Amino acid sequence: MNILIDTNVVIDVLAQRELFFEQSQLVLLASEEKIINGYISATAITDIFYITNKIIKSKKNAKELLKKLIVDTVKVAMVDETMILQALDAGWDDFEDCVQNYVGESISADYIVTRNPNDYSEAVIPVLTPEEFLDIIAPE
């Protein structure tokens, strides 16, 4: 199962955002344990670094966390000119999320996992919160 993991889910874990950490961590753990094929888009890497560094106030630690994420947990999905042009023409309110949608399509994502599903109202790929996704892969 291919899953595109949105930027906010990754930041929840790397920055240990208290309200969101546990569920987001379980999504990343499912990827690390190869229960799913977890992906983040290449364009998200810079945002994840910037925001994580701003929160933890350490470039060195932010880089180390990002390296560990990429080596141990997720794959990086490429973003190309075609995806950018598609997103520019698509007319979504949020360009970044539109790019994410096209990245998801390029990896044949079964789901996009985000804390902001409303940002993906025009997505063709099903969009779930971490909680909703965890209910699918590990129902009670």
Residue pairs with C-beta under 8 A, 6 or more apart in sequence:
1 36
1 37
1 110
1 111
1 137
2 36
2 37
2 39
2 107
2 108
2 109
2 110
3 27
3 31
3 36
3 37
3 38
3 39
3 109
3 110
3 111
3 112
3 113
3 133
4 39
4 40
4 41
4 77
4 100
4 103
4 104
4 107
4 109
4 111
4 112
4 113
4 125
5 27
5 28
5 31
5 38
5 39
5 40
5 74
5 113
6 44
6 100
6 112
6 113
6 114
6 115
6 116
7 40
7 44
7 47
7 48
7 51
7 100
8 20
8 114
8 115
8 116
9 20
9 24
9 27
9 28
9 113
9 114
9 115
9 130
10 24
10 28
10 40
10 44
10 48
10 69
10 74
11 17
11 48
11 51
11 52
11 55
12 20
12 21
12 24
12 25
12 115
13 21
13 24
13 25
13 28
14 48
14 52
14 56
14 62
14 65
14 66
14 69
15 51
15 52
15 55
15 56
17 24
20 115
20 130
23 129
23 130
23 131
23 134
24 115
24 130
26 130
26 134
27 38
27 113
27 130
27 133
27 134
28 38
28 69
28 73
28 74
30 36
30 38
30 134
30 137
31 37
31 38
31 73
31 74
32 38
32 72
32 73
35 137
36 137
37 75
38 73
38 74
38 75
39 74
39 75
39 76
39 77
39 103
39 107
39 109
40 48
40 69
40 74
40 75
40 76
40 77
41 76
41 77
41 79
41 99
41 100
41 103
42 76
42 77
42 78
42 79
43 79
43 96
43 99
43 100
43 103
44 100
45 66
45 70
45 76
48 66
48 69
49 62
49 63
49 66
52 62
52 65
52 66
53 59
53 62
56 62
56 65
70 76
77 103
77 106
77 107
78 103
78 106
79 99
79 103
83 99
83 102
83 103
83 106
84 99
86 98
86 102
87 95
87 98
87 99
87 101
87 102
88 95
90 98
90 122
92 98
92 101
92 122
94 119
97 116
97 119
97 120
98 122
100 112
100 120
101 112
101 120
101 122
101 123
101 124
101 125
104 112
104 123
104 125
105 124
105 125
109 125
110 125
110 126
111 125
111 126
111 127
111 128
111 133
111 136
112 120
112 123
112 125
112 126
112 127
112 128
113 127
113 128
113 129
113 130
113 133
114 120
114 127
114 128
114 129
115 129
115 130
117 127
117 128
117 129
120 127
128 136
